Amino acid sequence: MIYALAGDIFFTRSRSLLGRLIRWAETDPNEPNGVWANHVGVVVSPGWIVPPPLDRQFAQAVVVESLWKTEKWAWWDNHKNEVGLEIRVYRKPNLNFEQLIRIEAEADKYVGKTYGWPKLFVHLADRVLFGGHKTLSNFLFYEKRPICSYTVAHAFAAGSVGFGMHPNAADPDEMSDYCEASDEWVLVGGSKLE
């Protein structure tokens, strides 16, 4: 069970081939055990990400996430059948109302846009050609074709919140690592869909 608030972010780890390939591409030489996250999104309306097992009447968290297209929808309704999907939710407790408004407004700008597949290849090139250093991905400014980390990092940048890297170059693994290591972010909970 995970109850999320607006402004929370979630990271997922899927068993799909694409998820495994993304994690492989995110793995830097100094990460011999690989990485955990291959996807990230932002909660824009509070509710249950993973509801209590017996509660049939529950408010679902609404999220913005870039998949094949950037969607704004109830996370549980759209992922509950993805067996083996793992999720972790993080919260930055001191976000103020103005920051939350800016984060949601920026995330909403990407809703309906097609996924930026070429950006994945640029992240891969950074890994292969530059040993994981953010060299080419810093130049991924084309907002009409967002990827998940681009959407979330730019949404939070609009609310004056960063993840220790330029929002153009963000990837789910480094964003997750940043939240884990930071005193400003709190792990709300994690779950695996059965």
Stockholm file with secondary structure:
# STOCKHOLM 1.0

chainA/1-194         MIYALAGDIFFTRSRSLLGRLIRWAETDPNEPNGVWANHVGVVVSPGWIVPPPLDRQFAQAVVVESLWKTEKWAWWDNHKNEVGLEIRVYRKPNLNFEQLIRIEAEADKYVGKTYGWPKLFVHLADRVLFGGHKTLSNFLFYEKRPICSYTVAHAFAAGSVGFGMHPNAADPDEMSDYCEASDEWVLVGGSKLE
#=GR chainA/1-194 SS CEEECTTCEEEEECCSHHHHHHHHHHCCTTCTTCCSCSEEEEEEECEEEECCTTCSSCCBCEEEEESSBEEEEEHHHHHTTCTTCEEEEEECTTCCHHHHHHHHHHHHTTTTCBCCHHHHHHHHHHHHHHTTCCSSGGGCCCTTSCCHHHHHHHHHHHTTCCCSSCGGGCCHHHHHHHHHHCTTCEEEEEEECC
#=GC SS_cons         CEEECTTCEEEEECCSHHHHHHHHHHCCTTCTTCCSCSEEEEEEECEEEECCTTCSSCCBCEEEEESSBEEEEEHHHHHTTCTTCEEEEEECTTCCHHHHHHHHHHHHTTTTCBCCHHHHHHHHHHHHHHTTCCSSGGGCCCTTSCCHHHHHHHHHHHTTCCCSSCGGGCCHHHHHHHHHHCTTCEEEEEEECC
//
